Amino acid sequence: MDYRKYIEENTKDINTSYRGGFIKVDLSGFFTDKSLNNISEAGDIAEAGAYQNYLGGGMTGSIQAGRSFDTDLLTKGDYKKYLAFSEAVKRYFYDCNNGGGDDYMQNESGQCFESLQKRAVSGY
């Protein structure tokens, strides 16, 4: 599956800045009917994405995946797809936001996705 294409075509909201931000993706066309029914019956919606917090001092934290449903509601196959999606959406958000942080952190420090992911999630 081309996760990047799916994310591009199904993004509901995105907010990026040097202080981090978020992306929200509609997954209603991503999972099997069984998983979607389980999510709906639980009163949840099939949305997931990624977010990044600001740590201060021009630095952002690592990019985290988030979702609006419990993964226990997914079939085994859909759970595996979700894990791959969660990594793809973090990378997609990184690409959209140039990693976050001020100009120095983006351009001078040689920041890459892998080094960014070693940072804390939050400064608090």
C-alpha positions as CSV (number, residue, x, y, z in Angstrom):
1,M,0.0,0.0,0.0
2,D,1.2,3.5,-0.8
3,Y,0.7,5.1,2.7
4,R,1.9,8.5,1.6
5,K,-0.7,8.7,-1.2
6,Y,-3.4,7.6,1.2
7,I,-2.4,10.2,3.8
8,E,-2.3,13.0,1.1
9,E,-5.7,12.0,-0.2
10,N,-7.4,11.6,3.2
11,T,-5.9,14.4,5.4
12,K,-8.7,16.1,7.3
13,D,-6.6,18.7,9.0
14,I,-3.0,19.7,9.3
15,N,-1.3,22.5,11.3
16,T,2.5,22.9,11.1
17,S,4.8,25.5,12.5
18,Y,8.2,25.8,14.0
19,R,6.5,24.9,17.3
20,G,5.3,21.5,16.1
21,G,1.7,20.9,15.2
22,F,-0.5,18.0,14.1
23,I,-2.0,16.1,11.2
24,K,-5.4,14.3,11.3
25,V,-6.2,11.6,8.7
26,D,-9.6,9.9,8.0
27,L,-9.1,6.1,8.1
28,S,-12.7,5.2,7.1
29,G,-11.4,3.8,3.8
30,F,-8.4,2.2,5.3
31,F,-9.7,-0.6,7.5
32,T,-11.9,-3.7,6.8
33,D,-15.6,-3.4,7.5
34,K,-15.2,-5.6,10.6
35,S,-12.8,-3.2,12.2
36,L,-14.8,-0.1,11.1
37,N,-17.9,-1.7,12.6
38,N,-16.1,-2.4,15.9
39,I,-14.8,1.2,16.0
40,S,-18.3,2.6,15.3
41,E,-20.0,0.3,17.8
42,A,-17.6,1.6,20.5
43,G,-18.7,5.1,19.7
44,D,-15.3,6.1,18.2
45,I,-14.3,7.4,14.8
46,A,-11.7,6.1,12.5
47,E,-9.2,8.9,12.6
48,A,-5.5,8.9,13.4
49,G,-2.5,11.0,12.7
50,A,0.6,12.5,14.3
51,Y,1.6,15.4,16.5
52,Q,4.7,17.2,17.7
53,N,5.1,19.3,20.8
54,Y,7.4,22.4,21.3
55,L,10.1,21.8,23.9
56,G,11.4,25.4,24.0
57,G,14.6,27.0,23.0
58,G,13.8,26.6,19.3
59,M,13.5,22.8,19.7
60,T,10.6,20.5,19.0
61,G,10.0,17.1,20.5
62,S,9.8,13.7,18.7
63,I,6.8,13.2,16.5
64,Q,4.2,10.9,18.0
65,A,1.3,8.9,16.5
66,G,-2.2,9.4,17.9
67,R,-5.6,7.9,17.2
68,S,-9.3,8.3,18.2
69,F,-10.0,4.5,18.7
70,D,-8.6,1.6,20.7
71,T,-6.4,-0.7,18.7
72,D,-8.0,-3.7,20.4
73,L,-11.0,-3.0,18.1
74,L,-9.0,-3.8,15.0
75,T,-8.6,-7.2,13.3
76,K,-5.1,-8.7,13.4
77,G,-4.5,-7.6,9.8
78,D,-5.8,-4.1,10.3
79,Y,-3.6,-3.7,13.4
80,K,-0.5,-4.6,11.3
81,K,-1.6,-2.0,8.7
82,Y,-2.2,0.6,11.4
83,L,1.3,0.1,12.8
84,A,2.8,0.7,9.3
85,F,0.5,3.7,8.8
86,S,1.5,5.2,12.2
87,E,5.2,5.2,11.1
88,A,4.3,6.6,7.7
89,V,2.2,9.4,9.1
90,K,5.0,10.5,11.4
91,R,7.5,10.6,8.5
92,Y,4.9,12.4,6.4
93,F,4.4,15.1,9.1
94,Y,8.2,15.4,9.4
95,D,8.4,16.1,5.7
96,C,5.6,18.6,5.8
97,N,7.0,20.5,8.8
98,N,10.7,20.2,7.9
99,G,11.2,18.6,11.3
100,G,9.9,21.6,13.2
101,G,12.0,23.9,15.3
102,D,13.4,27.4,14.4
103,D,15.6,28.1,11.4
104,Y,18.8,27.0,13.2
105,M,17.3,23.7,14.3
106,Q,16.0,23.0,10.8
107,N,19.0,24.1,8.7
108,E,22.1,24.3,10.8
109,S,22.0,21.4,13.2
110,G,21.7,18.7,10.5
111,Q,18.6,17.4,12.1
112,C,17.2,14.3,10.5
113,F,14.0,12.3,11.2
114,E,16.0,9.6,13.1
115,S,17.7,12.0,15.4
116,L,14.5,14.0,16.0
117,Q,12.8,10.8,17.1
118,K,15.3,10.4,19.9
119,R,14.1,13.5,21.6
120,A,11.6,13.8,24.4
121,V,7.9,14.0,23.6
122,S,7.3,16.9,25.9
123,G,9.3,19.4,28.0
124,Y,7.1,19.0,31.0
